[in-house]
Amino acid sequence: MFNIPADSLTARLMPLQQALTADALPAPIMEFGPYLPDLGELGNPGVTEAQNCIAYKDHYAPFKSLSAVSDAMTARAQGGTATRDSSGNVFVVLGDASKLYSLINTAFTDVSQAGGYTVAADSTWEFATFGNDLIATHIDDPVQVLDMATGNVFADLITSSDKPKARHVDIVNGFVVLGNTSDDSDGAKPNRVWWSALETPTNFTPAAATLGGYQDLPTGGHVQRIVGGENYGLVFSDDEIRRMTFVGSPRIFTFSIIDKKRGTPIPNSIVSFGRFTAFLSEEGFFITDGNESFPIGENQVDNFFWDQFSLSNRSRVSAAVDPVRKLLLWSFPGTGSSGGEPNIALIWNWKDKRWSHADFSHETLIRSRDQGYTLDTLDTVGTDIDDASLFPFSFDSPAWQGGDIVLGGVDTSHRYGTFTGTTLAAQIDTGRFQPNSAGLADLTGISPIVEGSTAVTAKIAAAQQAGATFTLGSAVAMNSFGKANFSSNGQYFKAATIIAAAETGWKARGVRVHATSAGDL
């Protein structure tokens, strides 16, 4: 752990190191590596805790809290989406157990059909956009549609004689595709994939002339999600993933297995970014490029997740993408959850292939969009419309229209928000290390290497044996030289760096360990 390259952070900061005393041990910087909670603490090449922060290649950075921007829905959010109509107008829509809501500025408007809905506690809303049609579904009510150009409320989508209900929906090559369906003729068909007539989302009656039809998958278990695309779609089942490819009449679609070893038991763990789709299998976290699957959580966070998650809470999992920071997030009820409420979000930086997590109670995450400005909300920019510094664009410019993808969520008061609040207090822990490879050491201090903040404290734990219980002690503030002073004897140690909440712009890179020899064993 102490073999640091000469061009590393240690070498860059070496001029700041104080002269060693005769009994002092070398005090190199232990650079913060990747978050690897699945590995043992002793000799861990990364860090064993990376809480409330974002992991990058050579540092950890702040994670902001969920900040509410709306009033409250009636009940717990059970799904949501953000999309645009053909004119570029943004629609943020969420659903609970009985209603669908559209967010207008900061107020939720009930856009449910007359009579509302009955959504089971373990069910969630799914959404797909087909032109100006926003389609919403869950298994116990008819598939819904909102005409974003002209409609004010949702209505039943399907007008054909066959009217399947469905748990899952997406768009593949001009077809609305439903998965895990139920209909009056065949009852529940959890292994069925049913697609509409071509370019006609209201017609689900199978017919060669319209290219509408369905396929019952012979293996793999229940259909757990449809992932749409222009050229092909992906069908996730419990135990398999299939590529759904349009071939025309008479077969219409072919279904080719691309992964026979794994699917997902958790539908809402599936999230797409670019040409990749990430998901949570029973083995752990994976991504697929539509041809094969690759592990991304192995020996890193797979055990961290499964050791504290129960499949009885599978409907409470949600996933979302933050494209600006190149992050994927999975939220779930973990250790300390109250009543199945999500309280942990695992965060994967797909560019640097590094993990971290954030701990906060919430109801769901959604891939959202910036709503832009209306005439009313332009007042938040300024009131002098002639001030070119405030209003550099004409009022019909797309610059005011919004639509950029943002990370959104719903807090435990049923309010929608974005992750633009104050930064959360962060903690990064080393593994267990030996300052004196020959025996005992007196640890005299820890110098956290955190750029951009002095609101930093440190904790340590010490033990004589590697297998002893390690309990972090009280936090100690840094002195004017950036050192947190300790007086602790042992053979094995670990150190925690804590950056206070509301600190912005910091980069946590590592810690310097100050110790003297306390004798050989």
C-alpha positions as CSV (number, residue, x, y, z in Angstrom):
1,M,0.0,0.0,0.0
2,F,3.0,2.3,0.6
3,N,4.7,1.7,-2.7
4,I,3.7,5.1,-4.2
5,P,5.1,6.0,-7.7
6,A,7.6,8.9,-7.8
7,D,5.3,11.1,-9.8
8,S,2.4,10.6,-7.5
9,L,0.7,12.9,-5.0
10,T,3.3,11.8,-2.4
11,A,6.2,13.1,-4.5
12,R,4.4,16.4,-5.3
13,L,3.8,17.1,-1.6
14,M,7.1,15.8,-0.3
15,P,8.6,19.3,0.2
16,L,5.8,19.8,2.8
17,Q,6.8,16.8,4.9
18,Q,8.5,17.5,8.2
19,A,11.9,16.1,8.9
20,L,11.7,12.6,10.5
21,T,12.9,12.0,14.0
22,A,15.4,9.2,14.6
23,D,12.5,6.9,15.8
24,A,9.9,8.1,13.3
25,L,8.6,5.8,10.6
26,P,8.3,6.9,7.0
27,A,5.1,9.0,6.5
28,P,4.0,8.6,2.9
29,I,0.6,9.5,1.6
30,M,-1.9,6.7,1.4
31,E,-3.8,7.7,-1.7
32,F,-7.5,6.9,-1.8
33,G,-8.0,4.1,-4.2
34,P,-11.3,2.7,-5.5
35,Y,-14.2,1.8,-3.1
36,L,-13.9,-1.9,-2.5
37,P,-16.1,-2.9,0.5
38,D,-16.4,-6.5,-0.8
39,L,-12.7,-7.1,-0.1
40,G,-11.2,-7.6,3.4
41,E,-10.0,-4.5,5.3
42,L,-6.5,-5.8,5.8
43,G,-4.4,-5.1,2.7
44,N,-7.4,-3.6,0.8
45,P,-5.9,-1.8,-2.2
46,G,-8.6,0.8,-2.2
47,V,-10.9,2.3,0.5
48,T,-13.4,0.5,2.7
49,E,-15.9,3.4,3.0
50,A,-16.8,6.1,0.5
51,Q,-20.0,7.6,1.8
52,N,-21.8,10.7,0.4
53,C,-19.3,11.4,-2.3
54,I,-18.6,10.8,-6.0
55,A,-15.6,8.6,-7.0
56,Y,-13.2,9.8,-9.7
57,K,-10.0,8.4,-11.0
58,D,-7.7,10.1,-8.5
59,H,-10.0,11.7,-5.9
60,Y,-13.4,11.8,-4.3
61,A,-15.8,14.8,-4.7
62,P,-18.9,16.1,-3.0
63,F,-22.4,14.7,-3.5
64,K,-25.3,17.2,-3.2
65,S,-28.5,16.5,-1.3
66,L,-32.0,16.1,-2.9
67,S,-33.6,19.5,-2.9
68,A,-37.4,19.7,-3.2
69,V,-38.8,22.0,-5.9
70,S,-42.5,21.0,-5.8
71,D,-45.5,20.6,-3.5
72,A,-46.4,17.1,-2.4
73,M,-48.3,14.3,-4.0
74,T,-51.0,12.6,-2.1
75,A,-49.0,9.4,-1.4
76,R,-45.7,7.6,-2.0
77,A,-44.2,7.9,-5.5
78,Q,-44.4,4.6,-7.3
79,G,-42.6,5.7,-10.5
80,G,-42.0,8.7,-12.6
81,T,-40.5,10.0,-15.9
82,A,-39.5,13.1,-17.7
83,T,-39.9,13.5,-21.4
84,R,-40.5,16.0,-24.2
85,D,-43.2,16.3,-26.8
86,S,-42.5,16.9,-30.5
87,S,-42.2,20.6,-29.9
88,G,-39.6,20.2,-27.2
89,N,-41.8,21.0,-24.3
90,V,-40.8,19.2,-21.1
91,F,-43.3,17.0,-19.1
92,V,-42.4,15.6,-15.7
93,V,-45.0,13.0,-14.7
94,L,-45.1,10.9,-11.5
95,G,-47.5,8.3,-10.2
96,D,-48.6,7.0,-6.8
97,A,-51.1,4.4,-5.7
98,S,-54.2,6.1,-7.1
99,K,-53.1,9.1,-9.3
100,L,-50.9,10.3,-12.1
101,Y,-49.5,13.9,-11.7
102,S,-47.9,16.4,-14.1
103,L,-45.5,18.9,-12.6
104,I,-46.3,22.4,-13.8
105,N,-43.6,24.8,-12.5
106,T,-43.6,23.8,-8.8
107,A,-47.2,22.4,-8.5
108,F,-48.5,18.9,-9.1
109,T,-51.6,18.7,-11.2
110,D,-53.8,15.6,-11.1
111,V,-53.9,14.3,-14.7
112,S,-55.5,10.9,-13.9
113,Q,-58.4,9.5,-15.8
114,A,-61.8,9.7,-14.1
115,G,-61.9,7.4,-11.1
116,G,-58.1,7.2,-10.8
117,Y,-56.2,3.9,-10.4
118,T,-55.5,1.1,-8.1
119,V,-51.7,0.4,-8.0
120,A,-50.6,-2.4,-5.6
121,A,-48.0,-1.6,-3.0
122,D,-45.4,-3.8,-4.7
123,S,-46.2,-2.5,-8.2
124,T,-44.7,0.5,-10.0
125,W,-45.7,2.8,-12.9
126,E,-43.6,2.5,-16.2
127,F,-43.6,5.1,-19.0
128,A,-42.7,5.3,-22.6
129,T,-42.9,8.1,-25.2
130,F,-44.3,7.6,-28.7
131,G,-44.3,10.9,-30.6
132,N,-46.7,13.1,-28.6
133,D,-48.1,10.2,-26.7
134,L,-46.9,9.6,-23.1
135,I,-47.8,6.0,-22.3
136,A,-48.1,4.8,-18.7
137,T,-48.7,1.3,-17.4
138,H,-48.9,-1.0,-14.4
139,I,-50.5,-4.5,-14.4
140,D,-53.9,-3.7,-12.6
141,D,-55.3,-0.9,-14.8
142,P,-55.7,-0.5,-18.6
143,V,-52.6,1.0,-20.3
144,Q,-52.9,4.8,-20.2
145,V,-51.9,7.6,-22.6
146,L,-51.6,11.3,-22.4
147,D,-51.6,13.3,-25.6
148,M,-48.9,15.9,-24.6
149,A,-49.9,18.2,-27.5
150,T,-53.6,18.5,-26.8
151,G,-54.7,16.4,-23.8
152,N,-55.2,17.4,-20.2
153,V,-55.7,14.0,-18.6
154,F,-54.7,10.4,-19.2
155,A,-57.1,8.0,-20.9
156,D,-57.1,4.3,-22.0
157,L,-54.6,3.8,-24.8
158,I,-55.9,0.7,-26.5
159,T,-59.1,0.8,-28.6
160,S,-58.8,-2.5,-30.4
161,S,-60.8,-5.6,-29.4
162,D,-57.7,-7.1,-27.7
163,K,-56.8,-4.9,-24.7
164,P,-53.8,-6.4,-22.8
165,K,-52.7,-4.9,-19.5
166,A,-49.0,-5.0,-18.8
167,R,-46.3,-4.4,-16.2
168,H,-43.7,-3.2,-18.7
169,V,-43.6,-1.0,-21.8
170,D,-41.2,0.6,-24.2
171,I,-40.9,1.5,-27.9
172,V,-39.0,-0.8,-30.4
173,N,-38.7,0.2,-34.1
174,G,-42.1,1.9,-34.4
175,F,-44.0,-0.6,-32.2
176,V,-45.3,-0.1,-28.6
177,V,-44.1,-3.2,-26.9
178,L,-45.7,-4.6,-23.7
179,G,-44.2,-7.2,-21.4
180,N,-45.6,-9.5,-18.7
181,T,-49.2,-9.1,-19.8
182,S,-52.7,-10.0,-18.8
183,D,-55.8,-10.1,-21.0
184,D,-59.4,-11.3,-20.9
185,S,-58.8,-14.2,-23.2
186,D,-55.6,-15.8,-21.8
187,G,-55.4,-14.3,-18.3
188,A,-52.0,-13.6,-16.8
189,K,-49.1,-14.3,-19.2
190,P,-45.9,-13.1,-17.3
191,N,-43.7,-14.6,-20.0
192,R,-45.5,-12.8,-22.9
193,V,-44.1,-10.0,-25.1
194,W,-47.0,-8.2,-27.0
195,W,-46.5,-5.5,-29.6
196,S,-48.9,-3.1,-31.3
197,A,-49.6,-2.6,-34.9
198,L,-46.8,-0.8,-36.7
199,E,-47.0,3.0,-35.9
200,T,-50.5,2.4,-34.3
201,P,-50.2,2.3,-30.5
202,T,-53.9,1.9,-30.0
203,N,-54.2,-1.4,-31.9
204,F,-53.0,-4.6,-30.1
205,T,-55.0,-7.1,-32.1
206,P,-52.6,-9.6,-33.7
207,A,-52.8,-9.4,-37.5
208,A,-50.4,-10.1,-40.4
209,A,-51.6,-7.0,-42.2
210,T,-50.7,-4.6,-39.3
211,L,-47.7,-6.6,-38.1
212,G,-49.2,-6.7,-34.6
213,G,-48.7,-9.8,-32.5
214,Y,-47.2,-11.4,-29.4
215,Q,-44.6,-14.0,-28.4
216,D,-44.6,-16.2,-25.3
217,L,-41.0,-16.8,-24.3
218,P,-40.4,-20.5,-23.6
219,T,-37.6,-20.1,-21.1
220,G,-36.2,-17.5,-18.7
221,G,-39.2,-17.0,-16.4
222,H,-41.2,-13.7,-16.1
223,V,-40.5,-10.8,-18.4
224,Q,-39.0,-8.1,-16.1
225,R,-38.4,-5.2,-18.5
226,I,-38.5,-4.1,-22.2
227,V,-35.7,-1.8,-23.2
228,G,-36.5,0.0,-26.5
229,G,-34.4,1.0,-29.4
230,E,-34.5,2.0,-33.1
231,N,-33.0,-1.2,-34.5
232,Y,-33.7,-3.7,-31.8
233,G,-35.0,-4.0,-28.2
234,L,-33.9,-6.0,-25.2
235,V,-36.2,-8.3,-23.2
236,F,-35.0,-8.9,-19.7
237,S,-36.5,-12.0,-18.0
238,D,-35.7,-13.5,-14.6
239,D,-32.9,-15.6,-15.9
240,E,-32.2,-14.6,-19.5
241,I,-31.8,-11.6,-21.8
242,R,-33.0,-11.6,-25.3
243,R,-32.4,-9.4,-28.3
244,M,-35.7,-8.5,-30.0
245,T,-35.1,-7.8,-33.7
246,F,-37.6,-6.7,-36.3
247,V,-37.5,-9.0,-39.4
248,G,-40.9,-8.3,-41.0
249,S,-43.8,-10.6,-42.0
250,P,-44.5,-13.3,-41.2
251,R,-42.4,-13.6,-38.0
252,I,-42.3,-9.9,-37.4
253,F,-39.7,-10.2,-34.5
254,T,-37.1,-12.7,-33.7
255,F,-36.0,-13.3,-30.1
256,S,-32.3,-14.3,-29.7
257,I,-30.8,-15.1,-26.3
258,I,-27.7,-13.0,-25.7
259,D,-27.3,-14.0,-22.0
260,K,-28.5,-17.4,-20.9
261,K,-26.8,-17.2,-17.5
262,R,-28.4,-14.1,-16.0
263,G,-31.4,-11.8,-16.2
264,T,-32.8,-9.7,-13.4
265,P,-35.2,-10.3,-10.5
266,I,-35.4,-6.5,-10.0
267,P,-37.1,-4.7,-13.0
268,N,-36.4,-1.2,-11.8
269,S,-32.7,-1.8,-11.5
270,I,-32.4,-1.6,-15.3
271,V,-31.1,1.8,-16.6
272,S,-29.8,2.7,-20.1
273,F,-26.9,5.1,-21.0
274,G,-25.8,5.5,-24.6
275,R,-25.6,2.1,-26.2
276,F,-25.3,0.3,-22.9
277,T,-27.9,-1.0,-20.4
278,A,-26.9,-1.7,-16.8
279,F,-28.8,-4.0,-14.6
280,L,-28.7,-6.0,-11.3
281,S,-28.7,-9.7,-11.7
282,E,-28.6,-12.3,-8.8
283,E,-24.8,-12.3,-9.3
284,G,-24.5,-8.6,-9.0
285,F,-24.2,-5.5,-11.2
286,F,-23.7,-5.9,-14.9
287,I,-23.9,-4.0,-18.2
288,T,-24.8,-5.2,-21.6
289,D,-24.0,-3.8,-25.1
290,G,-26.9,-5.8,-26.7
291,N,-24.6,-8.7,-27.5
292,E,-23.1,-9.9,-24.2
293,S,-23.0,-8.9,-20.5
294,F,-20.0,-7.7,-18.4
295,P,-19.7,-7.5,-14.6
296,I,-19.1,-4.0,-13.1
297,G,-19.6,-4.8,-9.4
298,E,-17.6,-8.0,-8.9
299,N,-15.2,-7.9,-6.0
300,Q,-16.3,-4.3,-5.4
301,V,-19.9,-3.7,-4.3
302,D,-22.0,-6.8,-5.2
303,N,-21.7,-8.3,-1.7
304,F,-22.2,-4.9,-0.1
305,F,-25.6,-4.7,-1.9
306,W,-26.8,-8.3,-1.4
307,D,-25.7,-8.5,2.2
308,Q,-28.3,-5.9,3.2
309,F,-31.0,-6.1,0.6
310,S,-34.1,-8.3,0.6
311,L,-35.9,-9.2,-2.6
312,S,-39.2,-8.6,-0.7
313,N,-38.3,-4.9,-1.3
314,R,-37.6,-5.3,-5.0
315,S,-40.3,-2.8,-6.0
316,R,-38.6,-0.1,-4.0
317,V,-35.4,-0.2,-6.0
318,S,-35.0,2.6,-8.6
319,A,-32.2,3.5,-11.0
320,A,-31.3,6.7,-12.8
321,V,-28.5,8.3,-14.9
322,D,-26.7,11.6,-14.4
323,P,-25.2,12.1,-17.9
324,V,-23.2,15.3,-17.1
325,R,-21.2,13.6,-14.4
326,K,-21.3,10.2,-16.1
327,L,-23.0,8.5,-13.2
328,L,-25.4,5.7,-12.7
329,L,-27.3,5.4,-9.4
330,W,-29.2,2.6,-7.9
331,S,-31.3,3.3,-4.8
332,F,-32.6,0.7,-2.4
333,P,-33.7,-0.1,1.1
334,G,-30.6,-1.2,3.0
335,T,-29.4,-1.5,6.5
336,G,-31.3,1.0,8.7
337,S,-34.2,1.3,6.3
338,S,-37.6,2.1,7.9
339,G,-40.5,0.2,6.5
340,G,-38.8,-0.6,3.2
341,E,-38.0,3.0,2.5
342,P,-34.9,3.5,0.2
343,N,-32.1,4.9,2.2
344,I,-28.9,4.1,0.2
345,A,-27.9,5.0,-3.4
346,L,-24.9,3.2,-4.9
347,I,-23.2,5.4,-7.4
348,W,-21.1,4.2,-10.3
349,N,-18.9,6.5,-12.4
350,W,-18.9,4.7,-15.7
351,K,-16.0,6.7,-17.2
352,D,-13.6,6.0,-14.4
353,K,-15.2,2.7,-13.4
354,R,-15.4,3.6,-9.7
355,W,-18.0,3.2,-7.0
356,S,-19.2,5.1,-4.0
357,H,-22.6,5.5,-2.2
358,A,-24.8,8.2,-0.7
359,D,-27.1,7.7,2.3
360,F,-30.4,9.6,2.4
361,S,-34.0,8.6,2.8
362,H,-36.2,9.1,-0.3
363,E,-39.0,7.4,-2.3
364,T,-37.5,7.0,-5.8
365,L,-34.9,8.3,-8.2
366,I,-35.9,9.3,-11.8
367,R,-34.1,10.2,-14.9
368,S,-35.6,13.7,-15.2
369,R,-35.3,16.8,-17.4
370,D,-34.8,20.5,-16.7
371,Q,-38.2,22.1,-17.1
372,G,-36.9,25.4,-18.5
373,Y,-38.7,28.7,-17.9
374,T,-42.3,29.9,-18.4
375,L,-43.3,33.6,-18.5
376,D,-44.0,33.3,-14.8
377,T,-40.7,31.8,-13.8
378,L,-38.6,34.1,-15.9
379,D,-39.0,36.5,-12.9
380,T,-36.4,34.3,-11.1
381,V,-33.8,35.3,-13.7
382,G,-34.6,39.1,-13.5
383,T,-37.3,41.7,-14.0
384,D,-35.5,44.0,-16.4
385,I,-36.1,42.4,-19.8
386,D,-33.8,44.9,-21.5
387,D,-30.8,43.7,-19.5
388,A,-28.8,41.8,-22.0
389,S,-26.6,40.3,-19.3
390,L,-29.7,38.6,-17.8
391,F,-31.6,37.9,-21.1
392,P,-29.1,37.4,-23.8
393,F,-31.5,35.4,-26.0
394,S,-34.9,36.1,-27.5
395,F,-37.8,34.7,-25.5
396,D,-38.7,32.1,-28.1
397,S,-35.1,30.8,-28.0
398,P,-34.6,27.1,-27.1
399,A,-32.2,28.3,-24.4
400,W,-35.3,29.0,-22.2
401,Q,-37.0,25.8,-23.1
402,G,-35.0,23.4,-20.9
403,G,-35.0,19.7,-21.6
404,D,-31.5,18.8,-20.4
405,I,-31.4,15.5,-18.6
406,V,-30.9,15.9,-14.9
407,L,-30.9,13.6,-11.9
408,G,-34.3,13.8,-10.1
409,G,-36.0,12.1,-7.2
410,V,-38.9,12.2,-4.7
411,D,-38.3,12.8,-1.0
412,T,-40.1,11.2,1.9
413,S,-42.7,14.0,1.9
414,H,-43.8,13.0,-1.7
415,R,-42.1,16.1,-3.2
416,Y,-40.2,16.1,-6.4
417,G,-36.7,17.6,-6.4
418,T,-33.2,17.6,-8.0
419,F,-29.8,16.9,-6.5
420,T,-28.9,20.6,-6.2
421,G,-29.0,21.0,-2.4
422,T,-26.2,21.4,0.0
423,T,-23.5,18.8,0.0
424,L,-23.8,15.9,2.4
425,A,-21.2,15.2,5.0
426,A,-18.7,12.7,3.5
427,Q,-16.6,10.0,5.0
428,I,-13.7,8.0,3.3
429,D,-12.0,5.2,5.2
430,T,-8.7,3.4,4.6
431,G,-8.3,-0.3,5.0
432,R,-6.2,-1.7,7.9
433,F,-2.6,-0.9,7.6
434,Q,0.7,-1.4,9.5
435,P,2.9,1.7,9.9
436,N,5.7,-0.5,11.3
437,S,6.0,-3.7,9.3
438,A,8.4,-5.1,12.0
439,G,6.1,-4.6,15.0
440,L,4.3,-2.1,17.1
441,A,3.8,1.6,16.3
442,D,2.7,4.7,18.1
443,L,0.4,6.6,15.7
444,T,0.7,10.3,16.4
445,G,-1.4,11.9,13.8
446,I,-3.3,11.8,10.5
447,S,-3.0,14.5,7.9
448,P,-6.1,14.3,5.5
449,I,-5.2,15.5,2.0
450,V,-8.3,17.3,1.0
451,E,-8.1,20.2,-1.6
452,G,-10.6,23.0,-1.3
453,S,-11.8,22.5,2.3
454,T,-10.4,22.9,5.9
455,A,-13.6,21.7,7.5
456,V,-12.1,18.2,7.8
457,T,-11.7,15.9,10.7
458,A,-10.2,12.5,11.2
459,K,-10.8,9.3,13.2
460,I,-8.7,6.3,13.8
461,A,-9.0,2.7,15.1
462,A,-6.2,0.6,16.4
463,A,-5.6,-3.0,17.5
464,Q,-2.8,-5.4,18.3
465,Q,-4.2,-8.2,16.1
466,A,-5.4,-8.2,12.5
467,G,-8.6,-10.0,13.5
468,A,-9.6,-7.8,16.3
469,T,-12.7,-5.6,16.2
470,F,-11.8,-2.1,14.9
471,T,-14.0,0.7,16.2
472,L,-13.3,4.2,15.0
473,G,-12.8,6.7,17.8
474,S,-13.9,10.3,18.2
475,A,-13.3,12.8,15.4
476,V,-10.3,15.1,15.8
477,A,-10.0,18.4,13.9
478,M,-7.0,19.4,12.0
479,N,-4.6,21.9,13.4
480,S,-3.1,24.9,11.5
481,F,-0.7,22.5,9.8
482,G,-3.5,20.2,8.5
483,K,-2.7,17.4,11.1
484,A,-5.2,15.7,13.4
485,N,-3.2,14.7,16.4
486,F,-3.6,11.3,18.1
487,S,-1.8,9.1,20.6
488,S,-2.5,5.5,19.9
489,N,-0.5,2.3,20.1
490,G,-1.0,-0.8,18.1
491,Q,0.2,-3.0,15.2
492,Y,-2.8,-2.4,12.9
493,F,-4.7,0.8,12.3
494,K,-7.3,2.3,10.0
495,A,-8.2,6.0,9.4
496,A,-11.3,7.9,8.4
497,T,-11.5,11.3,6.8
498,I,-14.7,13.3,7.3
499,I,-15.6,16.4,5.3
500,A,-18.3,18.5,6.8
501,A,-21.7,19.0,5.1
502,A,-22.2,22.2,3.0
503,E,-18.5,22.1,1.9
504,T,-18.3,22.5,-1.9
505,G,-15.6,22.1,-4.5
506,W,-13.3,19.8,-2.4
507,K,-11.2,16.9,-3.7
508,A,-10.2,14.2,-1.2
509,R,-7.1,12.5,-2.3
510,G,-5.6,10.5,0.6
511,V,-4.1,10.7,4.1
512,R,-0.6,11.0,5.5
513,V,0.1,8.8,8.5
514,H,2.5,10.0,11.2
515,A,3.8,7.3,13.4
516,T,6.9,6.2,15.4
517,S,8.2,2.8,16.1
518,A,7.1,1.2,19.4
519,G,9.4,-1.8,19.1
520,D,9.7,-5.0,17.1
521,L,7.6,-8.0,17.9
